[in-house]
Amino acid sequence: MDEQIAPHRHEIAPPGDGHSKLTSPQRVRRRGLWRWLVAILIILLLGFLAWREIWPTLSPSSAPAKGAAGPPQPVGTATAVSGNVRVIVAALGTVTPLATVTVKTQLAGQLQQIGFTEGQLVHKGDFLAQIDPRPYQAALEQDQGQLAKDQALLKQAQVDLVRYQTLLRQDSIARQQADDQVYLVQQDQGAILSDQAQIDTQKLNLTYCRIVAPVDGRVGLRQVDAGNYVQTSDTNGIVVITQLQPISVIFSIAEDNLPAVLKQTHAGAKLPVTAYDRANTVKLATGELATLDNEIDTTTGTVKLRANFPNTDESLFPNQFVNARLLVDTLRSVVTVPVAAIQRGAPGTYVYQVGADSTVAVKPVKLGVTDGDTVQIVSGLAVGDKVVVDGADRLRGGVHVTAKDATTAATTPTGGDAAAPAAPDTTADPTKHGHRRPQADTPAATTTAPATPPSP
């Protein structure tokens, strides 16, 4: 009887123990489930805290987080001012002489003398070379002898004509004979005109024997030496003269910039052009726009322009590659800030504006023309607003800062060098049409570079 009751006694749970109904494996599984739930909750909490820390740095427009309560960050600032911004179109150009003349002989003969030194500057009419004139002098004398003979025949015919006309009035000769004499006189007169033309030709040949410079310029290397027999069929000629003063630069601009240029030229404005070297650092010469081509190149979407330069110091050399900068217009009294203040991110283009309480705020702005280290602000800022130009990489909206002026002015010169290198703006970007973009420009003369703020 006791053996039957004992197993049943072990199944009775003590009062107050709710887990005693679970077997040991069930308890283990339940404890593991609770552990997983706690671990997931901890991971979610850590992820939320990490998101709170990282999101303000990814979104400049987000509200200030705990960084606003931290120590102030040192930054360099500049003030938005009202100034003038130049609209400059930059392009690659080639120095092209206004005249390049290959001096050739205009008659055949032996080259007796060379009257120039290679590389010499010559003026129009200067002696260059001498062709043997003796064959042409002899031909001249022969034609002069023929002229004298024909003049004598004409005189004889005119005397006979007077006699025949007298006899005709006396009815002593036939009318036909008198008429024939009239025509004979006219033939002799024609022969004299022909002889005179031959004489003029030989005199011209004698002039051609003395070769002179047709234009002002510099002579190159001579192509033939004295003593050679030269002919009009020689392709190389005797020497090449290149005009250097004045000289021109031919460059191409995008067709999008053409309306602005035409507007100024139609108004009679003289647009200045400045040429810089290949490195875009040394100013070579200053000139003005002379003319535009009469059509747009459909393969590149560009149009050619020619600018003339006095080149009195011979700083421009034929076929030299230069960076040409055309000053199209000057925007006056516009809001400007240093280019270093412009940031780009999720809001687009924006700046960090420093408020009166020394906190920064994200301010979206719309940009205009860029001129050197200065950029036009179309909207978003007003004159007097203070913006961060140095140290912006550590900022976000609402952060306290200690500001130090990094620049004293953000204006560009109103009457300075019109073609000082300026950073190309989007309105003058020739890369949209398939040709190489010029190198970036250097700052304008009156724009000071941002200073480095002191270390915190």
Secondary structure, DSSP 4 states (H G I P E B T S, - for coil): -HHHHHHHHHTSPPTT-GGGGS-HHHHHHHHHHHHHHHHHHHHHHHHHHHHHHHHHHH-TTSPP-GGGGSPPEEEEEEE-EEEEEEEEEEEEEEEEES-EEEE--SS-EEEEEE---TT-EE-TT-EEEEE--HHHHHHHHHHHHHHHHHHHHHHHHHHHHHHHHHHHHTT-S-HHHHHHHHHHHHHHHHHHHHHHHHHHHHHHHHHHHEEE-SSSEEE---SS-TT-EE-TT-SS-SEEEE--SSEEEEEEEEGGGHHHHHHHHHTT---EEEEE-TTS-SEEEEEEEEEE-SS-BTTTTEEEEEEEE--TT--S-TT-EEEEEEEEEEEEEEEEEEGGG-EEETTEEEEEEE-TTSBEEEEE-EEEEEETTEEEEEES--TT-EEEEESGGG--TT-BEEEEE--S---B-SSS-TTS--PPPGGG-GGGGTSPPPPPPPPPTTPPPPPPPPP-
